[in-house]
Amino acid sequence: MDAFTIFGLQTTATIVTYALAAKWYVWPRLAAMPRASALTPLLLIHTLRIHTLRTLGLTVIVPAVTDPKLPQSFSVPLAYGDLFATALAFLALAAVRLRWPFALALVWLFSVEGSLDLVKAVVQGIAIRATDYQLGAAWFIPTYAVPLLWVSQAMIFLLLLRREPVAVAASAPRAAA
């Protein structure tokens, strides 16, 4: 079996596993929460893009980690795209937690940019046949970390598209008789 096939199998199995865990265990709890509360843990996952999940992406520009022949036209935009997505995730998280009036707009901005960044990395990775290079430990970024980003990003979009339940006052004032 060639590296590209192994890569595809690992990535697919990981995304299916994360999706099932999200559907069975995470989504039922998040769906019952107010949107801002539900967005918080999902945005936290994306803040990890810089130092664990997504900033593992920065490792592709460290010569000792990956093949020095890996094209910089792929690795540099990938690394800095992850850095930018992480910054937007932190900003959106702060906006949600601090209840800024434009918080949802920032979450939308992060979600669209972050998703486009992920799509771009996949397309470019396929175009340069990234699996033909020695990726070292960076192999685990797209096969195990990125699927978590895809699944959590999908849940963020579901929350953004969901109509926020109208709060019913527990003790509404009664009209005078």
C-alpha positions in Angstrom: 0.0 0.0 0.0 1.4 3.4 -0.9 1.8 6.4 1.4 -1.1 8.3 -0.2 -3.5 5.4 0.4 -2.4 4.9 4.0 -2.8 8.7 4.6 -6.3 8.6 3.2 -7.3 5.6 5.3 -5.9 7.1 8.5 -7.5 10.5 7.9 -10.9 9.0 6.9 -11.0 6.7 10.0 -10.0 9.6 12.3 -12.7 12.0 10.9 -15.4 9.2 11.1 -14.4 8.5 14.7 -14.4 12.2 15.7 -17.7 12.7 13.9 -19.4 9.7 15.7 -18.0 10.9 19.1 -19.3 14.4 18.4 -22.7 13.1 17.3 -23.2 10.7 20.2 -21.6 12.5 23.1 -20.7 16.1 22.4 -23.5 17.5 20.2 -26.4 16.5 22.5 -24.9 18.5 25.3 -23.9 21.5 23.2 -27.3 21.6 21.5 -29.0 22.1 24.9 -26.8 25.0 25.8 -27.1 28.7 24.8 -25.1 29.4 21.7 -22.4 31.4 23.4 -21.8 28.7 25.9 -21.8 26.0 23.3 -19.4 27.9 21.0 -16.8 28.4 23.8 -15.3 24.8 23.9 -15.4 24.5 20.1 -13.5 27.8 19.7 -11.0 26.6 22.3 -10.2 23.6 20.1 -9.2 26.1 17.3 -7.0 28.2 19.6 -4.9 25.1 19.9 -4.1 25.4 16.2 -1.2 27.6 17.1 0.5 25.6 19.8 -0.7 22.1 19.4 -3.3 21.3 16.7 -3.0 24.1 14.2 0.4 25.3 15.2 1.7 21.9 14.6 1.2 23.4 11.1 4.0 25.7 12.0 6.3 22.7 12.3 6.2 22.2 8.5 8.5 25.2 8.1 11.0 23.8 10.6 13.7 22.1 8.5 14.6 19.5 11.1 11.0 18.3 11.3 10.0 17.8 7.7 11.7 17.1 4.4 13.7 20.2 3.4 12.5 19.5 -0.1 8.9 20.1 0.9 7.9 23.1 -1.3 7.8 26.4 0.6 4.9 27.4 -1.7 3.0 24.8 0.3 4.5 24.9 3.8 4.7 28.7 4.4 1.1 29.6 3.5 0.0 26.5 5.5 1.9 27.6 8.6 0.8 31.2 8.5 -2.7 30.4 7.5 -2.9 28.3 10.7 -1.4 31.2 12.7 -4.0 33.6 11.3 -6.9 31.2 11.9 -5.7 30.8 15.5 -5.6 34.5 16.0 -9.2 34.8 14.7 -10.3 31.9 17.0 -8.8 33.7 20.0 -10.5 37.0 19.0 -13.9 35.2 18.4 -13.5 33.4 21.8 -12.9 36.7 23.6 -15.8 38.3 21.8 -18.2 35.4 22.8 -17.0 35.3 26.4 -17.2 39.0 26.8 -20.5 39.2 25.1 -19.4 41.8 22.5 -22.3 42.8 20.3 -20.5 41.7 17.1 -19.3 38.4 18.6 -21.2 36.2 16.2 -19.9 38.2 13.3 -16.3 37.4 14.5 -17.2 33.7 14.9 -18.5 33.7 11.3 -15.3 35.4 10.1 -13.2 32.9 11.9 -15.3 29.9 10.7 -15.2 31.0 7.0 -11.5 31.9 7.0 -10.5 28.8 9.1 -12.5 26.5 6.8 -11.1 28.0 3.7 -7.6 27.7 5.1 -8.2 23.9 5.8 -9.6 23.4 2.3 -6.7 25.3 0.7 -4.2 23.1 2.7 -5.9 19.9 1.5 -6.0 21.0 -2.1 -2.4 22.2 -2.1 -1.3 19.0 -0.2 -2.8 16.9 -2.9 -1.5 19.1 -5.7 2.1 18.7 -4.5 1.6 15.1 -3.4 2.7 15.9 0.1 2.8 12.2 1.0 5.8 11.9 -1.4 7.9 13.9 1.1 9.3 12.8 4.4 6.8 14.4 6.8 8.2 12.9 10.0 6.0 13.6 13.0 4.1 16.2 10.9 2.3 13.2 9.3 0.0 13.2 12.4 -1.2 16.7 11.9 -3.5 16.0 8.9 -4.2 12.4 9.9 -5.2 13.0 13.5 -5.4 16.7 14.4 -7.0 18.2 11.3 -10.0 15.9 11.4 -10.8 17.2 14.9 -10.7 20.7 13.4 -13.1 19.7 10.6 -15.6 18.1 13.0 -15.5 21.0 15.5 -15.8 23.5 12.6 -18.9 21.7 11.4 -20.4 22.0 14.8 -19.6 25.7 15.0 -21.4 26.2 11.7 -24.4 24.2 13.0 -24.5 26.4 16.1 -24.2 29.6 14.0 -27.1 28.5 11.8 -29.3 27.3 14.6 -32.0 29.6 15.8 -31.3 30.7 19.4 -34.1 29.5 21.7 -36.2 32.4 23.1 -35.8 32.5 26.8 -39.0 32.3 28.7 -39.2 34.4 31.8 -39.7 32.1 34.8 -41.9 34.6 36.6 -43.5 37.0 34.2 -45.4 39.8 35.8 -49.1 39.3 35.9 -51.5 41.8 34.4 -53.6 43.6 36.9 -57.2 42.3 37.0 
